[in-house]
Amino acid sequence: MNSKTIKKVLILVTILAVPGFLYYLLQEKGKNRYKPLPYFGPKSVAATFHTFHGNKIPDTIYHQVSDFKLINQESDTLNWNAYKGKIIVLNLFYTQGNLPAVNYANKAVKAFEHTYQNNRIVNFISVTVDPTHDQPGVLKNYAETIGAASGKWDLLTGDSTQIFNLIKNGLFLDALKNPVNSPYKFTYSNLFVLIDTEHHIRGYYDPTHQEALSKLDDEIKVQITEVLRNTNDGR
């Protein structure tokens, strides 16, 4: 066999071997090698441990958004049980007044809702910062205006004390009523909050920046991957 024939054989073997090697790397070396998202909020050390490379490491207790009992645009009473196993994208809103920030956020949520309309794991929640005015009947009409379908995108209202406790102590967001002569009725955080299936906060995103929205889209997918991985592992 001359040198040209040997060279051709080596090239052919290399071409045939590379796809298989890459597949091996993806399946074995790259399996579940995505970078998990951070946890936001206070955390503490648990009394339990897990083992890593033979060492006992204390478990960490991460902040969880506390349960609630609020009403959506269809007058259904909802709590975390209604979102069991769901990844949540949550934001704040209100329905009356000068609303450019709210309108911008609504368009962003609607775009995400369209992207994930067939994905049963992902849900969207908008919590009003004006529960006195934004009763279920108001929310029903408003939902029709912005195209928010209950069960996929819930607009929530209810007891004001509970709502502001959820906003401040559960989500670590701000929502303050402005003076009457202010051009805006409320000053509130316009951030989107990504919440995992265990009610941990995994990210905050500014809907006025496309880069932040793209990051949210990527990190929703990371959370979906985590849910599917845990399901496949039997967790």
Phi, psi and omega in degrees: 000121183283172186295324179295320179293318179299317181297318179296319179296317180297319178297316180297317179298319179297315180299320180287330185278327186302312180301320180294321179294317178297320178298319178299316180298318181292319185282320187258309184280328183263004184295122178057032183264016176289156181275119179293154181281154177289165174254136181253149180103175181294153177218160181217165180272131181275168177277351181265166182227160167231160184256133177223117182053039177083358180256141177274122183240129180299139175287157179249134175262116182262154178302136174240138176292123185294160181292163182214170175219092185235170187242136181264188185292347177258012181065023174274135177276125185235149171217192183298334178300330179290343182242029181299128180076013184255144167271131186244134166252118188240142173214169179255155180199175166205164194254349183233154180105195179277112196237040181299320180293319178296315181298321179296316179296319179301318179296322179293316178298317181299321178296317177294320179300319178295318180298321186250025184297332181259006179260112185287348183280333189257128176231161182235138179229132171241124183254126180287143174262007180230062185295336179298316179274318188277071175280167184307322179296320177295317181294325179298314178295319180295320179299321178295325180293318184262357178076037179267110180270121179301148184094334174243316177228099182265132172262120189248141175220178179155207181299128185296322179298317180294319181296313183287335172292318177299315182295311187281310188265338179268315186258346183059042176248169179246145174206111183232140176279130181276164174302158185301324184277004178285145178292341175243140182283330183227145164253121185210161178284127180268008184292146168273143180241128176263122184239130183276183186291344178260011177070025172272145175277125183246355177179155174236142187216136179272114184289352179273357180241122182298325179300319179293322179293322177294321177296318177300315179301315179298320186280337168298317180295323176299318180293321177300316178301318180295318178297314181294321179296313179297324178294317179292331178279356179083019182276000000 
